[in-house]
Each structure stands twice: as structure tokens, then as C-alpha cells.
């Protein structure tokens, strides 16, 4: 059940993102929007890397 919920929410988020990109392209702000998305993606990637390193670090002591 949780997997279906995550799938639905992710699909809605991707659709919203596509509509925002289309609207930004019409307004001439596509590059600004893509830059902001890249920053968000990098922040998520860095957070995941920090949690992974922390998990591996604490796992080695147990």
C-alpha cells in the first residue's frame, strides 16, 4: 500500500514539474528553472550521500 502511495505522489510531482517547465519555457525563464532544479537535485544527492556515509560509519562500529 505504501508503494502505491509513493508511486502516485511521485507521478503527481513529475507531472507538476513538467507543467512548470513548459510554463517557464513560454515565459523565457527555462534556464532559471533548470538551474533551480539542478540545485535541488544536487542537495538531495548530497543528503543521500551523507546519510549513506553515516550509515556505513556507524555500521562498522556495531
PQR file with spaces between the fields and no chain letter, atoms N, CA, C, O and H, PARSE charges and radii, in Angstrom:
ATOM       1  N    UNK     1       0.822   -1.190    0.000 -0.4000 1.5000
ATOM       2  CA   UNK     1       0.000    0.000    0.000 -0.0000 2.0000
ATOM       3  C    UNK     1       0.864    1.252    0.000  0.5500 1.7000
ATOM       4  O    UNK     1       0.556    2.230   -0.682 -0.5500 1.4000
ATOM       5  N    UNK     2       1.948    1.217    0.768 -0.4000 1.5000
ATOM       6  CA   UNK     2       2.846    2.371    0.827 -0.0000 2.0000
ATOM       7  C    UNK     2       3.517    2.611   -0.518  0.5500 1.7000
ATOM       8  O    UNK     2       3.736    3.757   -0.912 -0.5500 1.4000
ATOM       9  H    UNK     2       2.198    0.423    1.321  0.4000 1.0000
ATOM      10  N    UNK     3       3.846    1.525   -1.225 -0.4000 1.5000
ATOM      11  CA   UNK     3       4.471    1.667   -2.540 -0.0000 2.0000
ATOM      12  C    UNK     3       3.547    2.358   -3.527  0.5500 1.7000
ATOM      13  O    UNK     3       3.995    3.178   -4.328 -0.5500 1.4000
ATOM      14  H    UNK     3       3.668    0.594   -0.905  0.4000 1.0000
ATOM      15  N    UNK     4       2.265    2.034   -3.476 -0.4000 1.5000
ATOM      16  CA   UNK     4       1.294    2.664   -4.370 -0.0000 2.0000
ATOM      17  C    UNK     4       1.180    4.148   -4.045  0.5500 1.7000
ATOM      18  O    UNK     4       1.101    4.973   -4.956 -0.5500 1.4000
ATOM      19  H    UNK     4       1.901    1.368   -2.826  0.4000 1.0000
ATOM      20  N    UNK     5       1.171    4.499   -2.775 -0.4000 1.5000
ATOM      21  CA   UNK     5       1.100    5.901   -2.367 -0.0000 2.0000
ATOM      22  C    UNK     5       2.322    6.673   -2.864  0.5500 1.7000
ATOM      23  O    UNK     5       2.189    7.781   -3.384 -0.5500 1.4000
ATOM      24  H    UNK     5       1.235    3.829   -2.035  0.4000 1.0000
ATOM      25  N    UNK     6       3.499    6.095   -2.706 -0.4000 1.5000
ATOM      26  CA   UNK     6       4.724    6.750   -3.166 -0.0000 2.0000
ATOM      27  C    UNK     6       4.699    6.912   -4.684  0.5500 1.7000
ATOM      28  O    UNK     6       5.115    7.949   -5.202 -0.5500 1.4000
ATOM      29  H    UNK     6       3.607    5.195   -2.283  0.4000 1.0000
ATOM      30  N    UNK     7       4.216    5.901   -5.398 -0.4000 1.5000
ATOM      31  CA   UNK     7       4.113    5.972   -6.849 -0.0000 2.0000
ATOM      32  C    UNK     7       3.175    7.090   -7.293  0.5500 1.7000
ATOM      33  O    UNK     7       3.498    7.842   -8.212 -0.5500 1.4000
ATOM      34  H    UNK     7       3.878    5.060   -4.977  0.4000 1.0000
ATOM      35  N    UNK     8       2.023    7.204   -6.651 -0.4000 1.5000
ATOM      36  CA   UNK     8       1.053    8.234   -7.013 -0.0000 2.0000
ATOM      37  C    UNK     8       1.615    9.626   -6.727  0.5500 1.7000
ATOM      38  O    UNK     8       1.506   10.519   -7.566 -0.5500 1.4000
ATOM      39  H    UNK     8       1.760    6.593   -5.904  0.4000 1.0000
ATOM      40  N    UNK     9       2.206    9.816   -5.565 -0.4000 1.5000
ATOM      41  CA   UNK     9       2.757   11.124   -5.212 -0.0000 2.0000
ATOM      42  C    UNK     9       3.916   11.489   -6.140  0.5500 1.7000
ATOM      43  O    UNK     9       4.044   12.646   -6.542 -0.5500 1.4000
ATOM      44  H    UNK     9       2.295    9.090   -4.883  0.4000 1.0000
ATOM      45  N    UNK    10       4.747   10.531   -6.475 -0.4000 1.5000
ATOM      46  CA   UNK    10       5.869   10.783   -7.390 -0.0000 2.0000
ATOM      47  C    UNK    10       5.369   11.144   -8.777  0.5500 1.7000
ATOM      48  O    UNK    10       5.914   12.042   -9.419 -0.5500 1.4000
ATOM      49  H    UNK    10       4.643    9.592   -6.148  0.4000 1.0000
ATOM      50  N    UNK    11       4.347   10.460   -9.243 -0.4000 1.5000
ATOM      51  CA   UNK    11       3.776   10.758  -10.555 -0.0000 2.0000
ATOM      52  C    UNK    11       3.199   12.163  -10.587  0.5500 1.7000
ATOM      53  O    UNK    11       3.399   12.890  -11.561 -0.5500 1.4000
ATOM      54  H    UNK    11       3.904    9.730   -8.721  0.4000 1.0000
ATOM      55  N    UNK    12       2.495   12.554   -9.550 -0.4000 1.5000
ATOM      56  CA   UNK    12       1.941   13.901   -9.474 -0.0000 2.0000
ATOM      57  C    UNK    12       3.062   14.936   -9.458  0.5500 1.7000
ATOM      58  O    UNK    12       2.954   15.977  -10.108 -0.5500 1.4000
ATOM      59  H    UNK    12       2.333   11.964   -8.759  0.4000 1.0000
ATOM      60  N    UNK    13       4.138   14.658   -8.721 -0.4000 1.5000
ATOM      61  CA   UNK    13       5.258   15.596   -8.657 -0.0000 2.0000
ATOM      62  C    UNK    13       5.940   15.746  -10.018  0.5500 1.7000
ATOM      63  O    UNK    13       6.309   16.854  -10.409 -0.5500 1.4000
ATOM      64  H    UNK    13       4.226   13.813   -8.193  0.4000 1.0000
ATOM      65  N    UNK    14       6.107   14.637  -10.738 -0.4000 1.5000
ATOM      66  CA   UNK    14       6.738   14.706  -12.062 -0.0000 2.0000
ATOM      67  C    UNK    14       5.852   15.461  -13.041  0.5500 1.7000
ATOM      68  O    UNK    14       6.356   16.259  -13.831 -0.5500 1.4000
ATOM      69  H    UNK    14       5.807   13.737  -10.420  0.4000 1.0000
ATOM      70  N    UNK    15       4.564   15.230  -13.006 -0.4000 1.5000
ATOM      71  CA   UNK    15       3.647   15.965  -13.879 -0.0000 2.0000
ATOM      72  C    UNK    15       3.665   17.459  -13.566  0.5500 1.7000
ATOM      73  O    UNK    15       3.677   18.288  -14.476 -0.5500 1.4000
ATOM      74  H    UNK    15       4.155   14.581  -12.364  0.4000 1.0000
ATOM      75  N    UNK    16       3.667   17.796  -12.293 -0.4000 1.5000
ATOM      76  CA   UNK    16       3.737   19.203  -11.894 -0.0000 2.0000
ATOM      77  C    UNK    16       5.033   19.829  -12.396  0.5500 1.7000
ATOM      78  O    UNK    16       5.033   20.961  -12.879 -0.5500 1.4000
ATOM      79  H    UNK    16       3.658   17.123  -11.553  0.4000 1.0000
ATOM      80  N    UNK    17       6.132   19.094  -12.282 -0.4000 1.5000
ATOM      81  CA   UNK    17       7.420   19.586  -12.764 -0.0000 2.0000
ATOM      82  C    UNK    17       7.382   19.836  -14.264  0.5500 1.7000
ATOM      83  O    UNK    17       7.875   20.861  -14.734 -0.5500 1.4000
ATOM      84  H    UNK    17       6.132   18.175  -11.890  0.4000 1.0000
ATOM      85  N    UNK    18       6.804   18.911  -15.016 -0.4000 1.5000
ATOM      86  CA   UNK    18       6.724   19.096  -16.472 -0.0000 2.0000
ATOM      87  C    UNK    18       5.881   20.307  -16.837  0.5500 1.7000
ATOM      88  O    UNK    18       6.245   21.066  -17.735 -0.5500 1.4000
ATOM      89  H    UNK    18       6.403   18.078  -14.634  0.4000 1.0000
ATOM      90  N    UNK    19       4.760   20.499  -16.152 -0.4000 1.5000
ATOM      91  CA   UNK    19       3.928   21.665  -16.431 -0.0000 2.0000
ATOM      92  C    UNK    19       4.651   22.963  -16.085  0.5500 1.7000
ATOM      93  O    UNK    19       4.513   23.960  -16.794 -0.5500 1.4000
ATOM      94  H    UNK    19       4.464   19.882  -15.423  0.4000 1.0000
ATOM      95  N    UNK    20       5.417   22.957  -15.002 -0.4000 1.5000
ATOM      96  CA   UNK    20       6.189   24.148  -14.634 -0.0000 2.0000
ATOM      97  C    UNK    20       7.269   24.440  -15.673  0.5500 1.7000
ATOM      98  O    UNK    20       7.505   25.601  -16.008 -0.5500 1.4000
ATOM      99  H    UNK    20       5.529   22.148  -14.426  0.4000 1.0000
ATOM     100  N    UNK    21       7.922   23.407  -16.184 -0.4000 1.5000
ATOM     101  CA   UNK    21       8.943   23.611  -17.206 -0.0000 2.0000
ATOM     102  C    UNK    21       8.337   24.153  -18.500  0.5500 1.7000
ATOM     103  O    UNK    21       8.922   25.023  -19.145 -0.5500 1.4000
ATOM     104  H    UNK    21       7.730   22.464  -15.912  0.4000 1.0000
ATOM     105  N    UNK    22       7.178   23.645  -18.877 -0.4000 1.5000
ATOM     106  CA   UNK    22       6.510   24.142  -20.085 -0.0000 2.0000
ATOM     107  C    UNK    22       6.121   25.600  -19.906  0.5500 1.7000
ATOM     108  O    UNK    22       6.313   26.413  -20.810 -0.5500 1.4000
ATOM     109  H    UNK    22       6.702   22.937  -18.353  0.4000 1.0000
ATOM     110  N    UNK    23       5.572   25.934  -18.739 -0.4000 1.5000
ATOM     111  CA   UNK    23       5.172   27.316  -18.478 -0.0000 2.0000
ATOM     112  C    UNK    23       6.392   28.236  -18.416  0.5500 1.7000
ATOM     113  O    UNK    23       6.337   29.368  -18.896 -0.5500 1.4000
ATOM     114  H    UNK    23       5.416   25.273  -18.005  0.4000 1.0000
ATOM     115  N    UNK    24       7.488   27.762  -17.830 -0.4000 1.5000
ATOM     116  CA   UNK    24       8.696   28.579  -17.758 -0.0000 2.0000
ATOM     117  C    UNK    24       9.295   28.782  -19.148  0.5500 1.7000
ATOM     118  O    UNK    24       9.845   29.845  -19.439 -0.5500 1.4000
ATOM     119  H    UNK    24       7.533   26.842  -17.440  0.4000 1.0000
ATOM     120  N    UNK    25       9.190   27.774  -20.002 -0.4000 1.5000
ATOM     121  CA   UNK    25       9.691   27.906  -21.363 -0.0000 2.0000
ATOM     122  C    UNK    25       8.918   28.955  -22.146  0.5500 1.7000
ATOM     123  O    UNK    25       9.501   29.675  -22.957 -0.5500 1.4000
ATOM     124  H    UNK    25       8.744   26.911  -19.766  0.4000 1.0000
ATOM     125  N    UNK    26       7.644   29.048  -21.921 -0.4000 1.5000
ATOM     126  CA   UNK    26       6.824   30.056  -22.596 -0.0000 2.0000
ATOM     127  C    UNK    26       7.145   31.461  -22.087  0.5500 1.7000
ATOM     128  O    UNK    26       7.046   32.430  -22.841 -0.5500 1.4000
ATOM     129  H    UNK    26       7.170   28.464  -21.263  0.4000 1.0000
ATOM     130  N    UNK    27       7.526   31.576  -20.828 -0.4000 1.5000
ATOM     131  CA   UNK    27       7.824   32.887  -20.243 -0.0000 2.0000
ATOM     132  C    UNK    27       9.292   33.268  -20.413  0.5500 1.7000
ATOM     133  O    UNK    27       9.686   34.364  -20.014 -0.5500 1.4000
ATOM     134  H    UNK    27       7.607   30.789  -20.216  0.4000 1.0000
ATOM     135  N    UNK    28      10.099   32.400  -20.987 -0.4000 1.5000
ATOM     136  CA   UNK    28      11.505   32.703  -21.190 -0.0000 2.0000
ATOM     137  C    UNK    28      12.360   32.504  -19.951  0.5500 1.7000
ATOM     138  O    UNK    28      13.472   33.027  -19.883 -0.5500 1.4000
ATOM     139  H    UNK    28       9.778   31.510  -21.311  0.4000 1.0000
ATOM     140  N    UNK    29      11.872   31.767  -18.979 -0.4000 1.5000
ATOM     141  CA   UNK    29      12.616   31.533  -17.744 -0.0000 2.0000
ATOM     142  C    UNK    29      13.051   30.078  -17.620  0.5500 1.7000
ATOM     143  O    UNK    29      13.225   29.574  -16.510 -0.5500 1.4000
ATOM     144  H    UNK    29      10.969   31.341  -19.034  0.4000 1.0000
ATOM     145  N    UNK    30      13.223   29.416  -18.724 -0.4000 1.5000
ATOM     146  CA   UNK    30      13.533   27.992  -18.699 -0.0000 2.0000
ATOM     147  C    UNK    30      14.897   27.727  -18.057  0.5500 1.7000
ATOM     148  O    UNK    30      15.034   26.805  -17.252 -0.5500 1.4000
ATOM     149  H    UNK    30      13.081   29.825  -19.625  0.4000 1.0000
ATOM     150  N    UNK    31      15.896   28.526  -18.408 -0.4000 1.5000
ATOM     151  CA   UNK    31      17.226   28.300  -17.857 -0.0000 2.0000
ATOM     152  C    UNK    31      17.261   28.528  -16.352  0.5500 1.7000
ATOM     153  O    UNK    31      17.950   27.803  -15.634 -0.5500 1.4000
ATOM     154  H    UNK    31      15.784   29.274  -19.062  0.4000 1.0000
ATOM     155  N    UNK    32      16.537   29.512  -15.873 -0.4000 1.5000
ATOM     156  CA   UNK    32      16.479   29.762  -14.427 -0.0000 2.0000
ATOM     157  C    UNK    32      15.808   28.587  -13.713  0.5500 1.7000
ATOM     158  O    UNK    32      16.255   28.166  -12.646 -0.5500 1.4000
ATOM     159  H    UNK    32      15.977   30.101  -16.456  0.4000 1.0000
ATOM     160  N    UNK    33      14.761   28.073  -14.294 -0.4000 1.5000
ATOM     161  CA   UNK    33      14.049   26.947  -13.685 -0.0000 2.0000
ATOM     162  C    UNK    33      14.921   25.699  -13.680  0.5500 1.7000
ATOM     163  O    UNK    33      14.965   24.977  -12.684 -0.5500 1.4000
ATOM     164  H    UNK    33      14.399   28.414  -15.161  0.4000 1.0000
ATOM     165  N    UNK    34      15.616   25.439  -14.784 -0.4000 1.5000
ATOM     166  CA   UNK    34      16.506   24.278  -14.834 -0.0000 2.0000
ATOM     167  C    UNK    34      17.653   24.418  -13.839  0.5500 1.7000
ATOM     168  O    UNK    34      18.077   23.429  -13.242 -0.5500 1.4000
ATOM     169  H    UNK    34      15.580   26.026  -15.593  0.4000 1.0000
ATOM     170  N    UNK    35      18.161   25.644  -13.654 -0.4000 1.5000
ATOM     171  CA   UNK    35      19.220   25.864  -12.668 -0.0000 2.0000
ATOM     172  C    UNK    35      18.716   25.568  -11.263  0.5500 1.7000
ATOM     173  O    UNK    35      19.413   24.934  -10.470 -0.5500 1.4000
ATOM     174  H    UNK    35      17.816   26.448  -14.139  0.4000 1.0000
ATOM     175  N    UNK    36      17.510   26.023  -10.955 -0.4000 1.5000
ATOM     176  CA   UNK    36      16.930   25.762   -9.642 -0.0000 2.0000
ATOM     177  C    UNK    36      16.707   24.267   -9.422  0.5500 1.7000
ATOM     178  O    UNK    36      16.948   23.764   -8.325 -0.5500 1.4000
ATOM     179  H    UNK    36      16.944   26.538  -11.599  0.4000 1.0000
ATOM     180  N    UNK    37      16.252   23.556  -10.447 -0.4000 1.5000
ATOM     181  CA   UNK    37      16.054   22.114  -10.337 -0.0000 2.0000
ATOM     182  C    UNK    37      17.381   21.389  -10.135  0.5500 1.7000
ATOM     183  O    UNK    37      17.447   20.414   -9.387 -0.5500 1.4000
ATOM     184  H    UNK    37      16.056   23.965  -11.339  0.4000 1.0000
ATOM     185  N    UNK    38      18.429   21.856  -10.794 -0.4000 1.5000
ATOM     186  CA   UNK    38      19.741   21.251  -10.616 -0.0000 2.0000
ATOM     187  C    UNK    38      20.231   21.439   -9.182  0.5500 1.7000
ATOM     188  O    UNK    38      20.814   20.523   -8.602 -0.5500 1.4000
ATOM     189  H    UNK    38      18.376   22.648  -11.402  0.4000 1.0000
ATOM     190  N    UNK    39      20.000   22.608   -8.612 -0.4000 1.5000
ATOM     191  CA   UNK    39      20.400   22.866   -7.228 -0.0000 2.0000
ATOM     192  C    UNK    39      19.652   21.940   -6.277  0.5500 1.7000
ATOM     193  O    UNK    39      20.248   21.381   -5.356 -0.5500 1.4000
ATOM     194  H    UNK    39      19.527   23.353   -9.083  0.4000 1.0000
ATOM     195  N    UNK    40      18.353   21.776   -6.495 -0.4000 1.5000
ATOM     196  CA   UNK    40      17.557   20.883   -5.642 -0.0000 2.0000
ATOM     197  C    UNK    40      18.039   19.445   -5.788  0.5500 1.7000
ATOM     198  O    UNK    40      18.166   18.731   -4.793 -0.5500 1.4000
ATOM     199  H    UNK    40      17.869   22.230   -7.243  0.4000 1.0000
ATOM     200  N    UNK    41      18.305   19.018   -7.008 -0.4000 1.5000
ATOM     201  CA   UNK    41      18.788   17.653   -7.250 -0.0000 2.0000
ATOM     202  C    UNK    41      20.124   17.419   -6.555  0.5500 1.7000
ATOM     203  O    UNK    41      20.325   16.376   -5.933 -0.5500 1.4000
ATOM     204  H    UNK    41      18.201   19.598   -7.816  0.4000 1.0000
ATOM     205  N    UNK    42      21.034   18.379   -6.657 -0.4000 1.5000
ATOM     206  CA   UNK    42      22.337   18.239   -6.006 -0.0000 2.0000
ATOM     207  C    UNK    42      22.202   18.202   -4.489  0.5500 1.7000
ATOM     208  O    UNK    42      22.929   17.469   -3.818 -0.5500 1.4000
ATOM     209  H    UNK    42      20.870   19.226   -7.163  0.4000 1.0000
ATOM     210  N    UNK    43      21.283   18.983   -3.949 -0.4000 1.5000
ATOM     211  CA   UNK    43      21.068   18.974   -2.500 -0.0000 2.0000
ATOM     212  C    UNK    43      20.542   17.615   -2.039  0.5500 1.7000
ATOM     213  O    UNK    43      20.979   17.097   -1.011 -0.5500 1.4000
ATOM     214  H    UNK    43      20.692   19.578   -4.494  0.4000 1.0000
ATOM     215  N    UNK    44      19.617   17.041   -2.789 -0.4000 1.5000
ATOM     216  CA   UNK    44      19.087   15.716   -2.444 -0.0000 2.0000
ATOM     217  C    UNK    44      20.179   14.670   -2.556  0.5500 1.7000
ATOM     218  O    UNK    44      20.284   13.790   -1.701 -0.5500 1.4000
ATOM     219  H    UNK    44      19.263   17.462   -3.624  0.4000 1.0000
ATOM     220  N    UNK    45      20.993   14.754   -3.600 -0.4000 1.5000
ATOM     221  CA   UNK    45      22.084   13.803   -3.790 -0.0000 2.0000
ATOM     222  C    UNK    45      23.113   13.901   -2.666  0.5500 1.7000
ATOM     223  O    UNK    45      23.592   12.878   -2.177 -0.5500 1.4000
ATOM     224  H    UNK    45      20.907   15.469   -4.295  0.4000 1.0000
ATOM     225  N    UNK    46      23.453   15.109   -2.258 -0.4000 1.5000
ATOM     226  CA   UNK    46      24.405   15.289   -1.167 -0.0000 2.0000
ATOM     227  C    UNK    46      23.836   14.762    0.148  0.5500 1.7000
ATOM     228  O    UNK    46      24.561   14.150    0.932 -0.5500 1.4000
ATOM     229  H    UNK    46      23.064   15.940   -2.656  0.4000 1.0000
ATOM     230  N    UNK    47      22.563   14.988    0.396 -0.4000 1.5000
ATOM     231  CA   UNK    47      21.933   14.480    1.614 -0.0000 2.0000
ATOM     232  C    UNK    47      21.961   12.956    1.639  0.5500 1.7000
ATOM     233  O    UNK    47      22.278   12.351    2.663 -0.5500 1.4000
ATOM     234  H    UNK    47      21.974   15.485   -0.241  0.4000 1.0000
ATOM     235  N    UNK    48      21.631   12.342    0.515 -0.4000 1.5000
ATOM     236  CA   UNK    48      21.659   10.879    0.441 -0.0000 2.0000
ATOM     237  C    UNK    48      23.077   10.359    0.660  0.5500 1.7000
ATOM     238  O    UNK    48      23.266    9.350    1.340 -0.5500 1.4000
ATOM     239  H    UNK    48      21.374   12.833   -0.318  0.4000 1.0000
ATOM     240  N    UNK    49      24.067   11.030    0.095 -0.4000 1.5000
ATOM     241  CA   UNK    49      25.458   10.597    0.270 -0.0000 2.0000
ATOM     242  C    UNK    49      25.892   10.716    1.728  0.5500 1.7000
ATOM     243  O    UNK    49      26.585    9.837    2.240 -0.5500 1.4000
ATOM     244  H    UNK    49      23.914   11.849   -0.458  0.4000 1.0000
ATOM     245  N    UNK    50      25.496   11.777    2.393 -0.4000 1.5000
ATOM     246  CA   UNK    50      25.852   11.960    3.800 -0.0000 2.0000
ATOM     247  C    UNK    50      25.210   10.871    4.655  0.5500 1.7000
ATOM     248  O    UNK    50      25.868   10.309    5.530 -0.5500 1.4000
ATOM     249  H    UNK    50      24.932   12.492    1.978  0.4000 1.0000
ATOM     250  N    UNK    51      23.932   10.566    4.412 -0.4000 1.5000
ATOM     251  CA   UNK    51      23.274    9.504    5.164 -0.0000 2.0000
ATOM     252  C    UNK    51      23.922    8.148    4.891  0.5500 1.7000
ATOM     253  O    UNK    51      24.073    7.340    5.807 -0.5500 1.4000
ATOM     254  H    UNK    51      23.398   11.023    3.701  0.4000 1.0000
ATOM     255  N    UNK    52      24.304    7.892    3.646 -0.4000 1.5000
ATOM     256  CA   UNK    52      24.944    6.622    3.306 -0.0000 2.0000
ATOM     257  C    UNK    52      26.295    6.493    4.012  0.5500 1.7000
ATOM     258  O    UNK    52      26.612    5.443    4.572 -0.5500 1.4000
ATOM     259  H    UNK    52      24.181    8.548    2.901  0.4000 1.0000
ATOM     260  N    UNK    53      27.081    7.558    3.981 -0.4000 1.5000
ATOM     261  CA   UNK    53      28.388    7.526    4.654 -0.0000 2.0000
ATOM     262  C    UNK    53      28.201    7.351    6.158  0.5500 1.7000
ATOM     263  O    UNK    53      28.925    6.577    6.784 -0.5500 1.4000
ATOM     264  H    UNK    53      26.824    8.411    3.526  0.4000 1.0000
ATOM     265  N    UNK    54      27.244    8.055    6.738 -0.4000 1.5000
ATOM     266  CA   UNK    54      26.967    7.899    8.165 -0.0000 2.0000
ATOM     267  C    UNK    54      26.505    6.499    8.507  0.5500 1.7000
ATOM     268  O    UNK    54      26.907    5.944    9.530 -0.5500 1.4000
ATOM     269  H    UNK    54      26.655    8.683    6.229  0.4000 1.0000
ATOM     270  N    UNK    55      25.664    5.923    7.663 -0.4000 1.5000
ATOM     271  CA   UNK    55      25.187    4.558    7.883 -0.0000 2.0000
ATOM     272  C    UNK    55      26.344    3.576    7.847  0.5500 1.7000
ATOM     273  O    UNK    55      26.450    2.706    8.710 -0.5500 1.4000
ATOM     274  H    UNK    55      25.338    6.375    6.833  0.4000 1.0000
ATOM     275  N    UNK    56      27.217    3.712    6.846 -0.4000 1.5000
ATOM     276  CA   UNK    56      28.363    2.818    6.747 -0.0000 2.0000
ATOM     277  C    UNK    56      29.315    3.002    7.931  0.5500 1.7000
ATOM     278  O    UNK    56      29.885    2.030    8.427 -0.5500 1.4000
ATOM     279  H    UNK    56      27.130    4.419    6.144  0.4000 1.0000
ATOM     280  N    UNK    57      29.485    4.245    8.381 -0.4000 1.5000
ATOM     281  CA   UNK    57      30.377    4.545    9.506 -0.0000 2.0000
ATOM     282  C    UNK    57      29.874    3.889   10.799  0.5500 1.7000
ATOM     283  O    UNK    57      30.632    3.229   11.510 -0.5500 1.4000
ATOM     284  H    UNK    57      29.021    5.034    7.978  0.4000 1.0000
ATOM     285  N    UNK    58      28.563    4.088   11.091 -0.4000 1.5000
ATOM     286  CA   UNK    58      28.006    3.503   12.307 -0.0000 2.0000
ATOM     287  C    UNK    58      27.894    1.988   12.221  0.5500 1.7000
ATOM     288  O    UNK    58      27.985    1.302   13.239 -0.5500 1.4000
ATOM     289  H    UNK    58      27.947    4.624   10.513  0.4000 1.0000
ATOM     290  N    UNK    59      27.700    1.466   11.033 -0.4000 1.5000
ATOM     291  CA   UNK    59      27.592    0.022   10.863 -0.0000 2.0000
ATOM     292  C    UNK    59      28.928   -0.661   11.120  0.5500 1.7000
ATOM     293  O    UNK    59      28.965   -1.805   11.573 -0.5500 1.4000
ATOM     294  H    UNK    59      27.627    2.023   10.206  0.4000 1.0000
ATOM     295  N    UNK    60      30.023    0.032   10.833 -0.4000 1.5000
ATOM     296  CA   UNK    60      31.341   -0.574   11.037 -0.0000 2.0000
ATOM     297  C    UNK    60      31.668   -0.712   12.525  0.5500 1.7000
ATOM     298  O    UNK    60      32.496   -1.547   12.891 -0.5500 1.4000
ATOM     299  H    UNK    60      29.993    0.962   10.466  0.4000 1.0000
ATOM     300  N    UNK    61      31.041    0.083   13.387 -0.4000 1.5000
ATOM     301  CA   UNK    61      31.294    0.021   14.810 -0.0000 2.0000
ATOM     302  C    UNK    61      30.387   -0.962   15.540  0.5500 1.7000
ATOM     303  O    UNK    61      30.612   -1.253   16.715 -0.5500 1.4000
ATOM     304  H    UNK    61      30.369    0.761   13.090  0.4000 1.0000
ATOM     305  N    UNK    62      29.388   -1.466   14.877 -0.4000 1.5000
ATOM     306  CA   UNK    62      28.466   -2.389   15.552 -0.0000 2.0000
ATOM     307  C    UNK    62      28.814   -3.812   15.307  0.5500 1.7000
ATOM     308  O    UNK    62      28.134   -4.709   15.806 -0.5500 1.4000
ATOM     309  H    UNK    62      29.205   -1.230   13.922  0.4000 1.0000
